[in-house]
């Protein structure tokens, strides 16, 4: 075991020890304490302890304590719940727990029913909005809060379910162009800004290209399902429509291809040019956009696009990155997990910048600066450090990022 691997696993272990109990976590989180949150709270910290227990590096009682904490105040099963909060988030982590230690079947069955009710309600509202000719909010369809994230959970829990096919059919319809005030817009054009609210800086709304809140998320889910032979009517055509849009907005720089984080009405009207290149990360930018296209090209058997996406990813993983933090969402750890999922980069090498020779100080710094969370904080970084430096790492936990380690058809 080399020095970098030793330090990475030591940092992961120290973070896990500092988050051994919910009481420790609450003291560190202070006012950022949301037990049912996969992104920021107890539900996310559970994953760190599940993955360490999976490999014999941590006790199962830590998993159970944090699971109990996640549900202690009840579980939100309202229609506003999503993959990162409430019943779907708890279902996701319990699904992962059951892959290590069976015995959660009754709880999972109840959560599956709650998730199904949430998805049905969300689909009804989305169809009503479409029938009325309105534009979608990002939270209707995106990975973090919308039907793409819920579809990813269904794909993990019950790939053959009719409800998953209903979600795919919705996403197919989402890609169909709409006409508003005589202007043709992509079906995912949102009347709000990237923050999810009406924003004076985005008059007329925008089309979001990101993995977290934009069309790269639906593209990834559609491609992942198609690669498994799960499809809805018009499935391949919907993927092609998204790819054509991304092609329209692809730009080049000396460093390679890039896509703007979003397209505004001014840019659509060509009174302003797209902004970029910007930071490449999982949530936005060339890394997530190219990963989505890699899966789509694989699903369609498009060798040219597949090679182009590989080239973009390889460049992102090897060039000196723009200013990045350490997180899964928009930092170095997210790039490392992407590199592992695609086998196109040195995942441990990308994590090497997280260490400075003092594991204790780094663990403290991560918890103090980034918080305890999974998506942007120490729990996510530690989970990645642990699994990426473990022989034959299991990356099922990363499916909440729409990532897995499935072999690509084009890889032979």
N, C-alpha and C positions, 0 to 999 in steps of 0.2 A: 504494500500500500504506500503510495507516494505521499509527499508532504502535503500537497494541495488536497488530496483526498482525505487525509487524516484530519486536516484542519476543517474542511467542509463538514465532515461527519461530526466533528467535535462541536462546531457552531450549532448544527441542527440539534444535537443532544442537549446542549446548554439552553437553547431556546425552549425545547420541550420541558426541561426541568423547571425553568422559570414559569412555565405555563402548566405545571403538573396538576394544579387544582383550579377550579373556577374562581376561588377566592383570590388567588394570585393574579389571575387574569383580570378580575374586576378592579383590583388595586392599580394595575398597570393601565387599564382602559379608561378609568375615571368616568368622564361623562360620555365617552364613546362606547357605550355598552348596550348592545342589542343581541340578546341571547339567540333569537331565531335567525339571525343574519348569517348567511354563508360567507358573505364578503367581509364582514367586520366583527362578527361575534362568535358565540360559543359553537354554533353549528359548523363554522369553518375550522376552529381549533380542533374539533373532533377529528378532522381528516389527518392532521399531523400525527395524532396519537394512534389512529388506525394504521397508518403506514408504518410507524415504528413498531407497533405490536405485530404487524404482518411479518416483519423480518426478525422478530425476536429481540428488538432493541428497546422495547418499552413495555410496561405492564398493561394488561387489559383494563385494570380498574380505573386508569386515567380516561380511557375511552368512555367507560360507563358513567363516570362522574360528569364529564362534559356533555354527554348525551342527556343525562338527567337535568343538567342546567339548561340546556337548549329548550326543553319542553316544560320547565318548572312553572312558567307563567302562562301556560296554555300554548296552543299552536294555532296560528292564524290560517284559517281555511277560507277566508273571504275571497271574492273574485280579484282582489288587488294583490293577492299573494303571487309569488313567482319563484323561479328557480333559485334566486338568491335570498329569498325571505319567506318564512312561514312554512306551511305544510310541504310544498315542493322541496324546499331546502332541507327540511328534516328527512323527507323521503330519500333524497339523494345521499345524505350521509349515512342513513340507516342501511340503504342498499349497499354502500361500500363496507359498512361494518359486517354485514351478513356474509360478505365474501371471505371474511377472515374467521368469524365465529357465528355459525348459524344459530337460530333461536329467536329471530325477530319477525317471524312470519306473520303473526297476528297483528303486530303493530304496523308492519308494512302493508298488509291488506287494508287496514283502516285508512292509512295515508294514501294508498292508491285510489281509493274511492273519493277521498277529498280532492286529490289532484285531478281526477276525472271531472268532478263537478266544476272545478276552477277552469279547466280547459274548455269544457262545453260552454260555460258562461262567457268566457273570453271570445270564443268562436262566434257565438250568437251576436255579441256586440260588434265584432269586426265585420261580419256579414251585413248587419244592419247599416253600418257606416258605409260600406261599399255600395250597397243597394241605393243609398241616399245620395251617392256621388261625392261624399266627403273625402278629405285627405286624412291619412293615419297619423296619430301621435307615435313617436318613437317607441313608447312603452307598449304599444299594441303588438309590435312585431319583433323587437330586438332581442338580443341574447340575454342581457341582464334582467330586464323586467317583463319581457314579452313572450309571444308564442314560440319564437325560435328556441329560447331557453327551455320552455316547457316541453317543446317537441324533443329536445335533446334528452330530457329526463325520460320521456316515453320511449325513446329509442333504446335507452339503457335498460329500462325496466321491462318493457313488453314490445319488442320490435314488430310483432305481427298484429298489434292491436288496430282495430278499425279507427280508433281515436287518433292514432299517429297519422294514419292516412288522411284523416280530416284536416289535421294541421298542415300536412304537405299540400293538400288541395287548396287550403287557404293561402299558403305561400306562393303557389303557382298563380293564383288570382292576383296576389299582391304585385306580381311582376308585370301585369298587364298595364299598358300605358293608359293614362286618364287625360281628359281634356278639361281645362279649367280656364274660363274667360278667353276661349279661343286658342289657348296654348297647350300643346301636348307635353305632359310631364310623366316621368316614371311613376308607377303605382305606389312606390314607397316615398314619394315626395311628401315631406311633413310640413305643416304650416307653422311649426315652432322652430326655435333655435336648437343647437346641439345639447343644451342643458335641459331640454324637454319642456320649456316654457316659451311663450311668446316673447320674442327678443327684438328690440328695435334695431339691433345690429344685423338682423336677418329678415328684412322686409320681404314678404312673399315666401318665407320659409327656406327650406334647403333639402337637398338629397344627401344623406349621410353614407359614406362608403365604408365605415369602420366595422370591425368585428364585434365590438361591444354593443354599439348602438346603431349600426348601419347595415347596409345590404350584404356585406361580407358574411355576416352571421347566417341569414337565410340561405345564402349560396352554399355555405359549408354544410348546413343541415340537409339541404336538398341533395348535395353531392354525396354526403355520407350515406344517406338512405338509398340512393340509386346504386351506389357501389355494392350494397347488400341485397339488391334486387327488390327493394321496397319502393313503390312508386305510385304516383297519382296521374290522372290524365293530364297530358301537357307538361309533364315533369321535365323532360329533356329540353323542350322549347323554353321553359321558364329559365333554366340554367343558362341557355344560350342568350336570352334577353339580358340577363344580368351581366354576362361576360361582354356582350356588345357595349353595354353602358360603360363598364370599366375600361374597355378598349378606347372608347371615345375620350375618356378623361385621363388616360395614361399619358404621362410625360416622361421625358428623358433628361438626365443630367450627366455630367462626366462620371458620376458614381453609379449610374444605371437607372433603371425604370423606377418610377414612383407614381403614386396616386394622391390627389388632394384628400384631406380628411373629410371634406364635404364640398358640395357644389351649391353656390348661392344663386339667387335669381339674376343678379348682375353678371355672374359668370356664365350662366345659361344664356343670357342675352348678349354675351360677348362684349359687355362694356367694361369688364374687368377680367384679368387672367386668374387662373387657379393659383393658390398659395402653396409653395413648397419648393424643394423637398423638405419634409418635416421629419421629426423623430420617428424612426421605424420601431414599432412595438407590436405586442399582441392586439391591443385594443384599437389602435389606429395606425395607419401608415403601411409602408411597403411589406413589412413582415407578415402581418395578418392578412392583407389583401392578396399577397402572393400565395400564402398557404391555402386560402380559400380557392384560388384558381388552380393550384396543384391538384386538389381533390376533385374539382370540377372537371379538369382535363382528364384525370384518370377515369372518372365515371363515364366520360364521353368517348374515351379512346383517342383523344386529341394529342398526338405525340408532339406536335410543334409547340402548342401552348404548354404542355407539361415541361418540356425542356426549357422554355422561357421562364416559367415559374421557378424551376429548379435553379436556374442561373441567378435570378433575383434574390432568392433565399440564400444561396451560397455567398453572394456578395454581402448581404446584410449581416450574415454571421461571421464574416471574416474581416470586414473593414473596421476601421476605428469608429465606433458608434458615436452619434451625437450625444449630447448630455442626457444621461439616463439615470434614473434612480435604481433601486435594487429590486423593485416589486415584480410580481407576476403580471400585473395589469399592463404597466407601461414602462417596465424596466428590464434590467439585464437578466433577471431570473426568468421572466416571460420569454425572452429570446432563447435562453438555454433550453427551456422546455419545448419550444418550437423546434429548435435544432435537433433535439432528441426525437421528437415526433416524426420529423421528416428524414432523419439520418443524413442531414446535409451539413452539419456543422459540429464543432467540438463543444458539446454541451458543458462538460466540466470546465473546459477552458473559459467559456463565457462567464462561468460562476467564479472564476479565480479572482476576479477584481473585487469580489465581496470580502476577501480576507486580507488582513494586513499583518499577519503573524501573531495576533493576540486574539484568540478565540473568545475569551471572556469579555474583552472590551467590545468586540464586534457583536456578540449576542446582546449585550446591554444596549449598544447603540441602535441596533435594529428595533428592539422593543420600545426604546424611548422615542426614536425618531419616526418610525413607520407605524407603530401601534401593533396590536396583537393580531390583526386580521389576516385572512387568507388571501384576499384579492390584492391588497396593497400593502400588507404588513408582514410581520415577522413569521407568523404561522405558515403563510404561503411560501416564503423564502426558505424556511427550515424544511418544509415538506419536500420542496424541490431539491435542496441540497442533499437531503437524506436519500431520496430515491435515485437521483442521478449519479450518486457515488456508491450505489449498492449493485452488486452483480445482477445482471438480468432484471433491471428495474421494472416494476409493474407501474404503469402510468394510468390505470383506470381512473384514479382520482382526478385526473386532468380533464375528464369529459365535461366538467362544468365550464371549461374553456373551449369546448367543442374540439378538444384535442384527444387523440389516442395514438397508439403505436402500431396501428394496423399496417400491414404490408401493402404497398401500392402495386396495383396490377402492372404498371409500366416498369416496375423494378424487377420483373421476372418471377 
